C-alpha cells in the first residue's frame, strides 16, 4: 500500500484557516404543492448563520 503525501496537504495553510470560517447550513423546506419536505443546502460565513436562519 502506498504512503500518503502529507506535505501536499500542508502547502496552503492560509486557505485552510480561512475555510474554517464557513459553515454548511441545511434547511428543511416544505413544498407548497405536495407538502413534502425538501432540503436546501448553503455554505454561509459563520458570522451570518443566525441571521440566515431567522429569515433576514
C-alpha positions as CSV (number, residue, x, y, z in Angstrom):
1,X,0.0,0.0,0.0
2,X,1.4,3.4,-0.9
3,X,2.1,6.1,1.6
4,X,0.1,9.4,1.5
5,X,1.9,12.6,0.8
6,X,1.4,14.7,3.9
7,X,3.4,17.6,2.5
8,X,0.8,18.3,-0.2
9,X,-1.9,18.9,2.5
10,X,0.2,21.5,4.4
11,X,1.1,23.7,1.5
12,X,-1.9,26.1,1.6
13,X,-2.3,26.9,5.3
14,X,-3.9,30.3,4.8
15,X,-6.7,28.9,2.6
16,X,-7.4,26.1,5.1
17,X,-7.5,28.6,8.0
18,X,-10.0,30.8,6.0
19,X,-12.2,27.7,5.2
20,X,-12.9,27.2,8.9
21,X,-14.9,30.5,8.9
22,X,-17.6,29.0,6.6
23,X,-20.5,26.7,7.7
24,X,-22.8,24.4,5.7
25,X,-26.4,25.2,6.6
26,X,-29.1,22.6,5.7
27,X,-32.8,23.7,6.0
28,X,-35.9,21.7,5.6
29,X,-38.4,23.5,3.3
30,X,-41.9,22.3,2.8
31,X,-43.2,22.2,-0.8
32,X,-46.5,24.1,-1.2
33,X,-47.8,21.7,-3.9
34,X,-47.1,18.3,-2.4
35,X,-46.5,19.1,1.3
36,X,-43.3,17.0,1.2
37,X,-40.1,18.4,2.7
38,X,-37.0,19.2,0.6
39,X,-33.6,20.2,1.9
40,X,-31.7,23.3,0.8
41,X,-28.0,23.4,1.5
42,X,-26.0,26.6,1.5
43,X,-22.5,27.5,2.6
44,X,-22.6,30.7,4.7
45,X,-20.0,32.6,6.7
46,X,-20.2,31.7,10.3
47,X,-21.0,35.2,11.4
48,X,-24.2,35.3,9.3
49,X,-25.7,31.9,10.2
50,X,-28.1,33.2,12.9
51,X,-29.4,36.0,10.5
52,X,-29.9,33.4,7.7
53,X,-31.8,31.0,9.9
54,X,-34.0,33.9,11.3
55,X,-35.0,34.6,7.7
56,X,-33.3,38.0,7.4
